[in-house]
Amino acid sequence: MTTPRITDGFHHITLVASDAGRTLAFWRDLLGLELVGQRTGPADPSSAQLHLGRDGGRPGTLVSFLDWGDAPRGHYGIGGIHHLALGVGTPEAQLRWKRRLQDAGVPVTGPYDRGYFRSIYFADPDGQVVEIATRGPGYAIDEPADALGQADTIPPSAQLRGGRDEAAIRALVHPEPVPVITPEMRLDGLHHITGMTDDIRRADEFYHQALGLRLVKRSVNQDAPDMPHWFWARYDGRTVHPHSGWTLFEWPAMARRARAGVGQTHHVAFRVEDVEDLREWQDHLRAMGLQPTGIEDRGAFHSLRFPAPDGMLLELATDGPGFAMERRPEERVEAGATPAV
């Protein structure tokens, strides 16, 4: 058997929403993502699925939504996602986002200095926590670029809860309204995704063996410093590739587990090249003792799914054929409209 290549990073993340029109008003009209596809949800013919992203649906930029209507609300926990982060170039552009969101009535916290990037946080209309993170300064700020993830790195006290100047952080905002998304504010897809696990060392072994991701940082949760926070990515020993940052908080084993539902993530998908490559990945996962699903045609891509040891639902998705064939522009859902299913 040929060993599959390392994943290039994220393909998409799929969230559970309760109202397609409201979702579009927030993610497309307020945040500026493009509606690149709409189709009936594969798991439930009665639900619509929306795909938003950049550049016509470039893998790594995609945020997808299952519209589950009045389904029960979910909650985060072990085996689930805490937040997803969208990338922006500079701290100045990030402050523009803070002002734009606040002026739209969306509560925002931050910007917080996370060392490797700066972060603001808010929630979408269904309660999913969203972060906007800056491109830099990057993971090599406290370790050599060719030796990431080899030491425990503890943030300085000024970055930790209790040591931060919270009043000064709240006061940081762009001075003028931001009614239009300027070019420098462009959100360039998935910066990183953060979940929760009950055994971070087991997770390290799993994500390296299953997906080829390499550990690039061993740190702590700045808002709960007794909680380990580790980072993985597509890392070749020199460069951390964009759209590949996967991070986990380690929660106590007896903490609550994630529950699927509105306001939570359904699954996270990583990239593979094509269907032939996907079959090799399927063999690879089976050789690890996992039981991936069969390969399914989901329209814009083919995919299979499998669980991580903590229960996180993962997917491998092909880069093509892409979203150009999903829907004609005149058939796309408008904010406030009920999607066709």
BADOBA-674054 format. One record per residue (C-alpha): residue in one letter; x, y, z. Coordinates in nm, 3 decimals. Layout:
N
PT resn      c1      c2      c3
PT    A       X       Y       Z
...
This chain:
341
PT resn      c1      c2      c3
PT    M   0.000   0.000   0.000
PT    T   0.125   0.348  -0.089
PT    T   0.130   0.579   0.211
PT    P  -0.089   0.883   0.134
PT    R   0.073   1.223   0.136
PT    I   0.026   1.466   0.422
PT    T  -0.295   1.664   0.407
PT    D  -0.251   2.019   0.280
PT    G  -0.472   2.147   0.561
PT    F  -0.837   2.235   0.595
PT    H  -1.091   2.187   0.321
PT    H  -1.392   2.322   0.513
PT    I  -1.572   2.333   0.844
PT    T  -1.944   2.258   0.866
PT    L  -2.161   2.429   1.127
PT    V  -2.524   2.371   1.225
PT    A  -2.754   2.671   1.176
PT    S  -3.124   2.735   1.235
PT    D  -3.210   2.993   0.966
PT    A  -3.043   3.009   0.624
PT    G  -3.141   3.368   0.556
PT    R  -3.009   3.489   0.890
PT    T  -2.690   3.289   0.835
PT    L  -2.635   3.462   0.500
PT    A  -2.703   3.804   0.649
PT    F  -2.427   3.747   0.902
PT    W  -2.160   3.546   0.719
PT    R  -2.202   3.694   0.372
PT    D  -2.339   4.044   0.421
PT    L  -2.162   4.136   0.746
PT    L  -1.841   3.927   0.722
PT    G  -1.806   3.940   0.345
PT    L  -1.774   3.570   0.259
PT    E  -1.903   3.462  -0.083
PT    L  -2.196   3.225  -0.123
PT    V  -2.034   2.966  -0.349
PT    G  -2.280   2.678  -0.331
PT    Q  -2.614   2.556  -0.206
PT    R  -2.754   2.206  -0.214
PT    T  -2.969   1.965  -0.017
PT    G  -2.787   1.837   0.291
PT    P  -2.655   1.484   0.224
PT    A  -2.745   1.351   0.568
PT    D  -3.097   1.492   0.573
PT    P  -3.290   1.565   0.249
PT    S  -3.512   1.812   0.434
PT    S  -3.223   2.043   0.526
PT    A  -3.041   2.295   0.309
PT    Q  -2.663   2.318   0.300
PT    L  -2.488   2.648   0.230
PT    H  -2.120   2.685   0.139
PT    L  -1.943   3.018   0.185
PT    G  -1.581   3.096   0.114
PT    R  -1.337   3.280  -0.107
PT    D  -1.230   3.268  -0.470
PT    G  -1.523   3.058  -0.585
PT    G  -1.483   2.802  -0.306
PT    R  -1.107   2.761  -0.260
PT    P  -1.035   2.478  -0.011
PT    G  -0.919   2.623   0.319
PT    T  -1.156   2.919   0.295
PT    L  -1.486   2.731   0.321
PT    V  -1.741   2.758   0.600
PT    S  -2.047   2.541   0.536
PT    F  -2.382   2.528   0.714
PT    L  -2.645   2.263   0.766
PT    D  -2.980   2.436   0.814
PT    W  -3.151   2.228   1.082
PT    G  -3.431   2.473   1.155
PT    D  -3.573   2.431   1.504
PT    A  -3.349   2.137   1.599
PT    P  -3.222   2.134   1.960
PT    R  -2.924   2.348   2.046
PT    G  -2.587   2.183   2.081
PT    H  -2.303   2.268   2.316
PT    Y  -1.927   2.244   2.302
PT    G  -1.729   1.993   2.504
PT    I  -1.484   1.707   2.467
PT    G  -1.489   1.583   2.109
PT    G  -1.625   1.912   1.978
PT    I  -1.513   2.251   1.849
PT    H  -1.477   2.553   2.074
PT    H  -1.422   2.811   1.798
PT    L  -1.311   2.866   1.442
PT    A  -1.076   3.148   1.345
PT    L  -1.082   3.345   1.022
PT    G  -0.762   3.515   0.912
PT    V  -0.694   3.883   0.849
PT    G  -0.368   4.050   0.754
PT    T  -0.296   4.314   1.016
PT    P  -0.392   4.436   1.365
PT    E  -0.521   4.758   1.208
PT    A  -0.760   4.565   0.984
PT    Q  -0.866   4.361   1.286
PT    L  -0.962   4.679   1.474
PT    R  -1.174   4.778   1.175
PT    W  -1.355   4.447   1.211
PT    K  -1.412   4.510   1.579
PT    R  -1.574   4.845   1.499
PT    R  -1.781   4.705   1.211
PT    L  -1.914   4.421   1.426
PT    Q  -1.988   4.641   1.728
PT    D  -2.172   4.894   1.512
PT    A  -2.385   4.602   1.386
PT    G  -2.478   4.515   1.745
PT    V  -2.243   4.216   1.776
PT    P  -2.055   4.201   2.112
PT    V  -1.679   4.164   2.058
PT    T  -1.399   4.084   2.304
PT    G  -1.031   4.158   2.245
PT    P  -0.801   4.216   2.072
PT    Y  -0.593   3.979   2.283
PT    D  -0.224   3.926   2.227
PT    R  -0.190   3.549   2.182
PT    G   0.182   3.577   2.108
PT    Y   0.167   3.408   1.769
PT    F  -0.125   3.628   1.653
PT    R  -0.382   3.875   1.789
PT    S  -0.744   3.770   1.835
PT    I  -1.093   3.914   1.864
PT    Y  -1.394   3.697   1.949
PT    F  -1.768   3.714   1.888
PT    A  -2.054   3.475   1.816
PT    D  -2.268   3.417   1.511
PT    P  -2.650   3.436   1.541
PT    D  -2.671   3.071   1.649
PT    G  -2.401   3.107   1.915
PT    Q  -2.098   2.955   1.741
PT    V  -1.784   3.126   1.875
PT    V  -1.585   3.292   1.594
PT    E  -1.239   3.447   1.608
PT    I  -1.065   3.685   1.370
PT    A  -0.690   3.627   1.401
PT    T  -0.403   3.821   1.247
PT    R  -0.155   3.660   1.010
PT    G   0.145   3.712   1.238
PT    P   0.383   3.740   1.405
PT    G   0.383   3.360   1.375
PT    Y   0.493   3.052   1.568
PT    A   0.866   3.126   1.546
PT    I   0.839   3.415   1.790
PT    D   0.945   3.193   2.085
PT    E   1.105   2.890   1.912
PT    P   1.337   2.847   1.610
PT    A   1.139   2.812   1.286
PT    D   1.312   2.479   1.218
PT    A   1.240   2.336   1.565
PT    L   0.877   2.420   1.645
PT    G   0.680   2.225   1.902
PT    Q   0.981   2.084   2.084
PT    A   0.954   2.283   2.407
PT    D   0.680   2.386   2.646
PT    T   0.616   2.758   2.592
PT    I   0.445   2.953   2.869
PT    P   0.300   3.295   2.774
PT    P   0.410   3.599   2.973
PT    S   0.176   3.704   3.255
PT    A   0.062   4.012   3.059
PT    Q  -0.108   3.777   2.811
PT    L  -0.286   3.566   3.074
PT    R  -0.624   3.623   3.232
PT    G  -0.567   3.823   3.550
PT    G  -0.253   3.985   3.414
PT    R  -0.403   4.163   3.114
PT    D  -0.516   4.524   3.112
PT    E  -0.877   4.446   3.023
PT    A  -0.990   4.809   3.023
PT    A  -0.721   4.905   2.774
PT    I  -0.809   4.606   2.556
PT    R  -1.178   4.703   2.550
PT    A  -1.084   5.058   2.450
PT    L  -0.889   4.945   2.144
PT    V  -1.113   5.003   1.842
PT    H  -1.106   5.179   1.507
PT    P  -1.215   5.542   1.565
PT    E  -1.453   5.569   1.268
PT    P  -1.748   5.359   1.148
PT    V  -1.665   5.091   0.890
PT    P  -1.972   5.059   0.664
PT    V  -1.776   4.891   0.381
PT    I  -1.529   4.602   0.396
PT    T  -1.205   4.747   0.264
PT    P  -0.951   4.532   0.073
PT    E  -0.714   4.510   0.370
PT    M  -1.001   4.370   0.584
PT    R  -1.054   4.070   0.354
PT    L  -1.098   3.753   0.560
PT    D  -0.880   3.491   0.396
PT    G  -1.041   3.170   0.510
PT    L  -0.965   2.941   0.801
PT    H  -0.673   3.063   1.012
PT    H  -0.713   2.785   1.269
PT    I  -0.976   2.571   1.437
PT    T  -0.976   2.494   1.809
PT    G  -1.143   2.194   1.969
PT    M  -1.142   2.011   2.302
PT    T  -1.000   1.671   2.387
PT    D  -0.953   1.459   2.699
PT    D  -0.602   1.330   2.619
PT    I  -0.373   1.568   2.436
PT    R  -0.081   1.326   2.403
PT    R  -0.308   1.065   2.249
PT    A  -0.435   1.338   2.015
PT    D  -0.078   1.424   1.915
PT    E  -0.008   1.066   1.813
PT    F  -0.340   1.033   1.634
PT    Y  -0.324   1.350   1.423
PT    H   0.034   1.282   1.325
PT    Q  -0.036   0.923   1.221
PT    A  -0.378   0.981   1.066
PT    L  -0.328   1.312   0.885
PT    G   0.045   1.383   0.892
PT    L  -0.001   1.699   1.099
PT    R   0.302   1.793   1.307
PT    L   0.312   1.954   1.650
PT    V   0.420   2.319   1.622
PT    K   0.345   2.451   1.971
PT    R   0.298   2.317   2.325
PT    S   0.147   2.594   2.532
PT    V  -0.143   2.667   2.769
PT    N  -0.485   2.822   2.737
PT    Q  -0.429   3.191   2.814
PT    D  -0.775   3.215   2.968
PT    A  -0.723   2.901   3.184
PT    P  -0.346   2.855   3.226
PT    D  -0.376   2.517   3.396
PT    M  -0.523   2.379   3.072
PT    P  -0.276   2.254   2.806
PT    H  -0.320   2.405   2.461
PT    W  -0.131   2.236   2.177
PT    F  -0.109   2.335   1.810
PT    W  -0.059   2.120   1.499
PT    A  -0.025   2.213   1.133
PT    R   0.113   2.108   0.798
PT    Y   0.474   2.185   0.886
PT    D   0.770   2.079   0.675
PT    G   1.036   2.169   0.932
PT    R   1.070   2.520   0.793
PT    T   0.726   2.661   0.717
PT    V   0.383   2.636   0.876
PT    H   0.144   2.622   0.583
PT    P  -0.164   2.849   0.589
PT    H  -0.514   2.713   0.651
PT    S  -0.381   2.417   0.847
PT    G  -0.369   2.527   1.214
PT    W  -0.544   2.267   1.431
PT    T  -0.542   2.334   1.805
PT    L  -0.685   2.154   2.106
PT    F  -0.752   2.238   2.470
PT    E  -0.715   1.941   2.706
PT    W  -1.017   1.922   2.933
PT    P  -1.046   1.688   3.234
PT    A  -1.162   1.344   3.124
PT    M  -1.483   1.377   3.328
PT    A  -1.581   1.711   3.172
PT    R  -1.894   1.730   2.959
PT    R  -1.882   1.596   2.608
PT    A  -1.986   1.789   2.298
PT    R  -2.347   1.761   2.186
PT    A  -2.444   1.808   1.822
PT    G  -2.706   2.069   1.740
PT    V  -2.770   2.428   1.641
PT    G  -2.480   2.660   1.717
PT    Q  -2.216   2.389   1.708
PT    T  -1.978   2.239   1.456
PT    H  -2.091   1.922   1.277
PT    H  -1.750   1.820   1.137
PT    V  -1.412   1.945   1.019
PT    A  -1.281   1.845   0.676
PT    F  -0.919   1.818   0.562
PT    R  -0.794   1.828   0.203
PT    V  -0.696   1.542  -0.025
PT    E  -0.616   1.572  -0.394
PT    D  -0.869   1.356  -0.579
PT    V  -1.075   1.038  -0.556
PT    E  -0.776   0.813  -0.623
PT    D  -0.588   0.984  -0.342
PT    L  -0.896   0.953  -0.120
PT    R  -0.899   0.574  -0.172
PT    E  -0.537   0.559  -0.055
PT    W  -0.627   0.760   0.255
PT    Q  -0.915   0.519   0.317
PT    D  -0.671   0.226   0.310
PT    H  -0.434   0.417   0.538
PT    L  -0.706   0.481   0.798
PT    R  -0.817   0.119   0.788
PT    A  -0.457   0.008   0.843
PT    M  -0.461   0.219   1.160
PT    G  -0.761   0.020   1.285
PT    L  -1.012   0.294   1.207
PT    Q  -1.340   0.241   1.023
PT    P  -1.385   0.526   0.775
PT    T  -1.711   0.551   0.585
PT    G  -1.737   0.472   0.217
PT    I  -1.653   0.743  -0.033
PT    E  -1.953   0.965  -0.105
PT    D  -2.020   1.207  -0.391
PT    R  -2.120   1.534  -0.230
PT    G  -2.142   1.736  -0.550
PT    A  -1.853   1.981  -0.528
PT    F  -1.626   1.716  -0.376
PT    H  -1.601   1.350  -0.277
PT    S  -1.540   1.263   0.086
PT    L  -1.527   1.008   0.363
PT    R  -1.566   1.051   0.737
PT    F  -1.414   0.898   1.049
PT    P  -1.403   0.982   1.422
PT    A  -1.102   1.087   1.627
PT    P  -1.043   0.891   1.951
PT    D  -1.228   1.159   2.153
PT    G  -1.531   1.144   1.920
PT    M  -1.454   1.445   1.700
PT    L  -1.610   1.387   1.357
PT    L  -1.351   1.439   1.083
PT    E  -1.379   1.431   0.707
PT    L  -1.139   1.400   0.415
PT    A  -1.260   1.592   0.108
PT    T  -1.123   1.618  -0.244
PT    D  -1.018   1.953  -0.390
PT    G  -1.244   1.904  -0.693
PT    P  -1.455   1.916  -0.892
PT    G  -1.541   2.240  -0.711
PT    F  -1.841   2.462  -0.656
PT    A  -1.884   2.605  -1.006
PT    M  -2.139   2.331  -1.073
PT    E  -2.332   2.373  -0.747
PT    R  -2.582   2.646  -0.837
PT    R  -2.637   2.921  -1.091
PT    P  -2.603   3.273  -0.942
PT    E  -2.972   3.351  -0.993
PT    E  -3.066   3.050  -0.777
PT    R  -2.866   3.156  -0.475
PT    V  -3.041   3.224  -0.147
PT    E  -3.091   3.586  -0.048
PT    A  -3.086   3.702   0.314
PT    G  -3.428   3.655   0.467
PT    A  -3.540   3.406   0.201
PT    T  -3.623   3.042   0.258
PT    P  -3.381   2.820   0.064
PT    A  -3.511   2.567  -0.186
PT    V  -3.436   2.210  -0.080
